[in-house]
Amino acid sequence: MVRDVSHIARNCERAVVTAYREQRLHGTDDVNAFLACTTLYRIHHPEASLNEARRLVAEWIDHHVVRAEKGPTADCGCD
């Protein structure tokens, strides 16, 4: 289940995907892992609305974990 995420350029994206995978690996259910990752994103981006954070986190999890895509994802506007 855990894959190398070093190819993810944005720090917040890499942190979210890594946190999601780690939580799932240790038995956290999908919804709670998603909620925790949304909170993690908002800690680093307090300017983001809850809906924006949920959208980005969902896109990143879908892209990197569910579909295992390697290409770029939606931009969050940070490095």
TORKOL-4160 file (C-alpha; in steps of 0.2 Angstrom, whole numbers, padded with zeros to 4 digits, m for minus):
79
<pt num="1" X="0000" Y="0000" Z="0000"/>
<pt num="2" X="0014" Y="0012" Z="0004"/>
<pt num="3" X="0023" Y="0019" Z="m0011"/>
<pt num="4" X="0037" Y="0031" Z="m0014"/>
<pt num="5" X="0030" Y="0049" Z="m0014"/>
<pt num="6" X="0047" Y="0058" Z="m0017"/>
<pt num="7" X="0041" Y="0063" Z="m0035"/>
<pt num="8" X="0027" Y="0074" Z="m0027"/>
<pt num="9" X="0035" Y="0092" Z="m0028"/>
<pt num="10" X="0024" Y="0102" Z="m0017"/>
<pt num="11" X="0027" Y="0100" Z="0002"/>
<pt num="12" X="0009" Y="0101" Z="0007"/>
<pt num="13" X="0004" Y="0088" Z="m0006"/>
<pt num="14" X="0017" Y="0076" Z="m0001"/>
<pt num="15" X="0013" Y="0078" Z="0018"/>
<pt num="16" X="m0005" Y="0075" Z="0015"/>
<pt num="17" X="m0003" Y="0060" Z="0004"/>
<pt num="18" X="0010" Y="0053" Z="0016"/>
<pt num="19" X="m0001" Y="0056" Z="0032"/>
<pt num="20" X="m0016" Y="0048" Z="0023"/>
<pt num="21" X="m0006" Y="0032" Z="0019"/>
<pt num="22" X="0002" Y="0031" Z="0036"/>
<pt num="23" X="m0015" Y="0032" Z="0045"/>
<pt num="24" X="m0023" Y="0019" Z="0033"/>
<pt num="25" X="m0008" Y="0008" Z="0036"/>
<pt num="26" X="m0011" Y="0009" Z="0055"/>
<pt num="27" X="m0029" Y="0005" Z="0054"/>
<pt num="28" X="m0038" Y="0022" Z="0053"/>
<pt num="29" X="m0053" Y="0021" Z="0043"/>
<pt num="30" X="m0055" Y="0031" Z="0027"/>
<pt num="31" X="m0066" Y="0045" Z="0033"/>
<pt num="32" X="m0056" Y="0049" Z="0048"/>
<pt num="33" X="m0039" Y="0049" Z="0039"/>
<pt num="34" X="m0047" Y="0061" Z="0026"/>
<pt num="35" X="m0053" Y="0072" Z="0040"/>
<pt num="36" X="m0036" Y="0072" Z="0048"/>
<pt num="37" X="m0027" Y="0076" Z="0032"/>
<pt num="38" X="m0040" Y="0090" Z="0028"/>
<pt num="39" X="m0035" Y="0097" Z="0046"/>
<pt num="40" X="m0016" Y="0095" Z="0042"/>
<pt num="41" X="m0018" Y="0105" Z="0025"/>
<pt num="42" X="m0028" Y="0119" Z="0034"/>
<pt num="43" X="m0014" Y="0120" Z="0048"/>
<pt num="44" X="m0002" Y="0125" Z="0034"/>
<pt num="45" X="m0015" Y="0135" Z="0024"/>
<pt num="46" X="m0026" Y="0144" Z="0036"/>
<pt num="47" X="m0032" Y="0155" Z="0022"/>
<pt num="48" X="m0040" Y="0140" Z="0013"/>
<pt num="49" X="m0059" Y="0137" Z="0016"/>
<pt num="50" X="m0064" Y="0120" Z="0022"/>
<pt num="51" X="m0072" Y="0116" Z="0005"/>
<pt num="52" X="m0056" Y="0121" Z="m0004"/>
<pt num="53" X="m0046" Y="0110" Z="0008"/>
<pt num="54" X="m0058" Y="0095" Z="0006"/>
<pt num="55" X="m0057" Y="0097" Z="m0013"/>
<pt num="56" X="m0038" Y="0097" Z="m0014"/>
<pt num="57" X="m0036" Y="0083" Z="m0001"/>
<pt num="58" X="m0049" Y="0073" Z="m0010"/>
<pt num="59" X="m0040" Y="0076" Z="m0027"/>
<pt num="60" X="m0023" Y="0072" Z="m0020"/>
<pt num="61" X="m0029" Y="0056" Z="m0012"/>
<pt num="62" X="m0038" Y="0050" Z="m0027"/>
<pt num="63" X="m0024" Y="0054" Z="m0039"/>
<pt num="64" X="m0009" Y="0047" Z="m0029"/>
<pt num="65" X="m0018" Y="0033" Z="m0019"/>
<pt num="66" X="m0033" Y="0027" Z="m0027"/>
<pt num="67" X="m0028" Y="0029" Z="m0046"/>
<pt num="68" X="m0009" Y="0028" Z="m0042"/>
<pt num="69" X="m0006" Y="0042" Z="m0056"/>
<pt num="70" X="0011" Y="0049" Z="m0058"/>
<pt num="71" X="0007" Y="0065" Z="m0067"/>
<pt num="72" X="0004" Y="0082" Z="m0059"/>
<pt num="73" X="m0011" Y="0087" Z="m0049"/>
<pt num="74" X="m0021" Y="0102" Z="m0046"/>
<pt num="75" X="m0011" Y="0117" Z="m0039"/>
<pt num="76" X="m0014" Y="0123" Z="m0022"/>
<pt num="77" X="m0004" Y="0139" Z="m0025"/>
<pt num="78" X="0011" Y="0134" Z="m0014"/>
<pt num="79" X="0028" Y="0126" Z="m0015"/>
